[in-house]
């Protein structure tokens, strides 16, 4: 994570986001917090999309 956040070509990004089920403590060490405006975010979630591939 440290290498990614320090990568020269990724500097200047306004926002970083990620999804984790159980590593909140790990990512908080790198400055990640919960969403400040979670009500603005939307998603399409298709958990079985790969099962549909013929």
DSSP file (Angstrom, degrees, kcal/mol; ACC not computed):
  #  RESIDUE AA STRUCTURE BP1 BP2  ACC     N-H-->O    O-->H-N    N-H-->O    O-->H-N    TCO  KAPPA ALPHA  PHI   PSI    X-CA   Y-CA   Z-CA
    1    1 A X     >        0   0    0      0, 0.0     4,-2.7     0, 0.0     5,-0.2   0.000 360.0 360.0 360.0 -40.9    0.0    0.0    0.0
    2    2 A X  H  >  +     0   0    0      1,-0.2     4,-1.6     2,-0.2     5,-0.1   0.910 360.0  49.4 -60.8 -42.7    2.8    2.4    0.8
    3    3 A X  H  > S+     0   0    0      2,-0.2     4,-0.7     1,-0.2    -1,-0.2   0.902 112.0  48.4 -63.5 -41.5    4.4    1.8   -2.6
    4    4 A X  H >4 S+     0   0    0      1,-0.2     3,-0.9     2,-0.2    -2,-0.2   0.939 111.2  48.6 -64.8 -47.3    1.1    2.5   -4.4
    5    5 A X  H 3< S+     0   0    0     -4,-2.7    -1,-0.2     1,-0.2    -2,-0.2   0.781 115.8  44.8 -66.0 -26.2    0.4    5.6   -2.4
    6    6 A X  H 3< S+     0   0    0     -4,-1.6    -1,-0.2    -5,-0.2    -2,-0.2   0.484  79.5 127.9 -95.2  -3.5    3.9    7.0   -3.1
    7    7 A X    X<  -     0   0    0     -3,-0.9     3,-1.7    -4,-0.7     4,-0.4  -0.317  61.2-134.4 -58.2 128.9    4.0    6.1   -6.8
    8    8 A X  G >  S+     0   0    0      1,-0.3     3,-1.1     2,-0.2    -1,-0.1   0.833 102.0  54.2 -56.5 -37.1    5.0    9.2   -8.7
    9    9 A X  G 3  S+     0   0    0      1,-0.2    -1,-0.3     3,-0.0    -2,-0.1   0.600 106.7  53.4 -75.7  -9.0    2.4    8.8  -11.4
   10   10 A X  G X  S+     0   0    0     -3,-1.7     3,-1.0    -6,-0.1    -1,-0.2   0.388  81.8 112.1-105.2   2.5   -0.3    8.6   -8.8
   11   11 A X  T <   +     0   0    0     -3,-1.1     3,-0.1    -4,-0.4    -5,-0.1  -0.464  69.2  36.2 -74.3 148.4    0.5   11.8   -7.0
   12   12 A X  T 3  S+     0   0    0      1,-0.3    -1,-0.2    -2,-0.1     2,-0.2   0.439  77.0 145.4  89.8  -0.2   -2.0   14.6   -7.3
   13   13 A X    <   -     0   0    0     -3,-1.0    -1,-0.3     1,-0.1     3,-0.1  -0.489  43.5-147.8 -68.7 140.6   -5.1   12.4   -7.3
   14   14 A X  S    S+     0   0    0      1,-0.2     2,-0.4    -2,-0.2    -1,-0.1   0.855  75.7  19.6 -76.3 -36.2   -8.0   14.0   -5.5
   15   15 A X        -     0   0    0      2,-0.0     2,-0.4    -3,-0.0    -1,-0.2  -0.997  54.3-167.1-143.4 138.8   -9.5   10.8   -4.1
   16   16 A X        +     0   0    0     -2,-0.4     2,-0.3    -3,-0.1     0, 0.0  -0.960  19.0 179.5-115.3 140.3   -8.5    7.2   -3.4
   17   17 A X        +     0   0    0     -2,-0.4     2,-0.3    15,-0.1    -2,-0.0  -0.990   6.5 167.7-140.4 152.9  -11.2    4.7   -2.7
   18   18 A X        -     0   0    0     -2,-0.3     2,-0.4     2,-0.0    -2,-0.0  -0.965  25.7-130.2-153.6 166.8  -11.2    1.0   -1.9
   19   19 A X        +     0   0    0     -2,-0.3     2,-0.3     0, 0.0    -2,-0.0  -0.986  28.3 168.2-125.0 133.1  -13.5   -1.7   -0.6
   20   20 A X        -     0   0    0     -2,-0.4     4,-0.1     1,-0.1    -2,-0.0  -0.999  27.8-159.2-144.4 144.8  -12.7   -4.1    2.2
   21   21 A X  S    S-     0   0    0     -2,-0.3    -1,-0.1     2,-0.0     3,-0.0   0.748  93.0  -1.2 -90.6 -27.1  -14.6   -6.5    4.2
   22   22 A X  S    S+     0   0    0      2,-0.0     3,-0.2     1,-0.0     4,-0.1   0.333 107.8  83.4-149.7  11.0  -12.3   -6.8    7.1
   23   23 A X     >  +     0   0    0      1,-0.2     4,-2.4     2,-0.1     5,-0.3  -0.008  45.0 122.9-113.6  30.9   -9.1   -4.8    6.8
   24   24 A X  H  > S+     0   0    0      1,-0.2     4,-2.1     2,-0.2    -1,-0.2   0.892  76.3  53.2 -57.4 -41.1  -10.3   -1.4    8.0
   25   25 A X  H  > S+     0   0    0     -3,-0.2     4,-0.9     2,-0.2    -1,-0.2   0.894 109.3  48.8 -62.0 -40.9   -7.7   -1.3   10.6
   26   26 A X  H >4 S+     0   0    0      1,-0.2     3,-0.9     2,-0.2     4,-0.3   0.959 114.3  43.3 -63.4 -52.2   -4.9   -1.9    8.1
   27   27 A X  H ><>S+     0   0    0     -4,-2.4     5,-1.9     1,-0.3     3,-1.3   0.782 104.1  64.2 -70.6 -26.2   -6.1    0.7    5.6
   28   28 A X  H ><5S+     0   0    0     -4,-2.1     3,-1.5    -5,-0.3    -1,-0.3   0.806  92.5  65.3 -65.6 -26.4   -6.7    3.3    8.3
   29   29 A X  T <<5S+     0   0    0     -3,-0.9    -1,-0.3    -4,-0.9    -2,-0.2   0.717 102.2  49.1 -64.7 -20.2   -2.9    3.2    9.0
   30   30 A X  T < 5S-     0   0    0     -3,-1.3    -1,-0.3    -4,-0.3    -2,-0.2   0.267 131.0 -91.5-103.6   9.0   -2.4    4.6    5.5
   31   31 A X  T < 5S+     0   0    0     -3,-1.5    -3,-0.2     1,-0.3     2,-0.2   0.410  77.0 142.8 100.8  -1.4   -5.0    7.4    6.0
   32   32 A X      < +     0   0    0     -5,-1.9    -1,-0.3    -8,-0.1     2,-0.3  -0.492  23.0 177.6 -72.8 142.4   -8.1    5.8    4.7
   33   33 A X        -     0   0    0     -2,-0.2     3,-0.1     1,-0.1     2,-0.0  -0.797  38.5 -76.5-131.0 174.6  -11.3    6.7    6.5
   34   34 A X  S    S-     0   0    0     -2,-0.3    -1,-0.1     1,-0.1     2,-0.0  -0.330  70.3 -74.6 -67.6 160.9  -15.0    5.8    6.1
   35   35 A X    >   -     0   0    0      1,-0.2     3,-0.6     2,-0.1    -1,-0.1  -0.326  35.4-152.2 -60.3 133.1  -16.8    7.7    3.3
   36   36 A X  T 3  S+     0   0    0      1,-0.2    -1,-0.2    -3,-0.1     3,-0.1   0.778  95.2  24.6 -77.8 -26.8  -17.6   11.3    4.1
   37   37 A X  T >  S+     0   0    0      1,-0.1     3,-2.4     2,-0.0     4,-0.5  -0.472  70.4 160.7-134.8  62.3  -20.6   11.4    1.9
   38   38 A X  G X   +     0   0    0     -3,-0.6     3,-1.1     1,-0.3    -1,-0.1   0.782  69.9  69.0 -57.3 -28.0  -21.7    7.8    1.6
   39   39 A X  G 3  S+     0   0    0      1,-0.2    -1,-0.3    -3,-0.1    -2,-0.0   0.653  94.8  57.3 -68.0 -12.9  -25.2    8.9    0.5
   40   40 A X  G <  S+     0   0    0     -3,-2.4    -1,-0.2     2,-0.0     2,-0.2   0.680  89.2  90.1 -87.3 -19.4  -23.6   10.1   -2.8
   41   41 A X    <   +     0   0    0     -3,-1.1     2,-0.3    -4,-0.5    -6,-0.0  -0.543  51.8 177.9 -85.3 142.7  -22.2    6.8   -3.8
   42   42 A X        -     0   0    0     -2,-0.2     2,-0.3     2,-0.0    -2,-0.0  -0.916   2.5-174.9-135.6 162.9  -24.1    4.2   -5.8
   43   43 A X        -     0   0    0     -2,-0.3     2,-0.5     2,-0.0    -2,-0.0  -0.990  27.1-136.9-152.9 159.5  -23.2    0.8   -7.2
   44   44 A X        -     0   0    0     -2,-0.3     2,-0.6     2,-0.0    -2,-0.0  -0.994  29.5-166.7-114.4 119.5  -24.4   -2.0   -9.3
   45   45 A X        +     0   0    0     -2,-0.5     2,-0.4     4,-0.0    -2,-0.0  -0.935  17.4 170.4-115.5 118.0  -23.6   -5.3   -7.6
   46   46 A X    >   +     0   0    0     -2,-0.6     3,-1.9     1,-0.1     4,-0.2  -0.750   4.0 178.6-124.5  81.7  -23.8   -8.5   -9.5
   47   47 A X  T 3  S+     0   0    0     -2,-0.4     3,-0.3     1,-0.3    -1,-0.1   0.723  81.1  44.1 -62.1 -22.4  -22.2  -11.1   -7.2
   48   48 A X  T >> S+     0   0    0      1,-0.2     3,-0.8     2,-0.1     4,-0.8   0.163  75.0 115.9-107.3  19.5  -22.9  -14.0   -9.6
   49   49 A X  G X4 S+     0   0    0     -3,-1.9     3,-0.7     1,-0.3     4,-0.3   0.847  76.5  51.2 -59.1 -35.3  -21.8  -12.3  -12.8
   50   50 A X  G >4 S+     0   0    0     -3,-0.3     3,-0.8     1,-0.2    -1,-0.3   0.757 101.5  61.4 -75.7 -22.8  -18.9  -14.7  -13.4
   51   51 A X  G <4 S+     0   0    0     -3,-0.8    -1,-0.2     1,-0.2    -2,-0.2   0.708  96.9  61.6 -72.6 -19.1  -21.1  -17.7  -13.0
   52   52 A X  G << S+     0   0    0     -4,-0.8     2,-0.3    -3,-0.7    -1,-0.2   0.584  75.5 109.5 -83.3 -11.0  -23.1  -16.5  -16.0
   53   53 A X    <         0   0    0     -3,-0.8    -3,-0.0    -4,-0.3    -4,-0.0  -0.508 360.0 360.0 -70.6 126.3  -20.2  -16.8  -18.4
   54   54 A X              0   0    0     -2,-0.3    -1,-0.2     0, 0.0    -3,-0.0   0.505 360.0 360.0 -68.7 360.0  -20.7  -19.7  -20.8
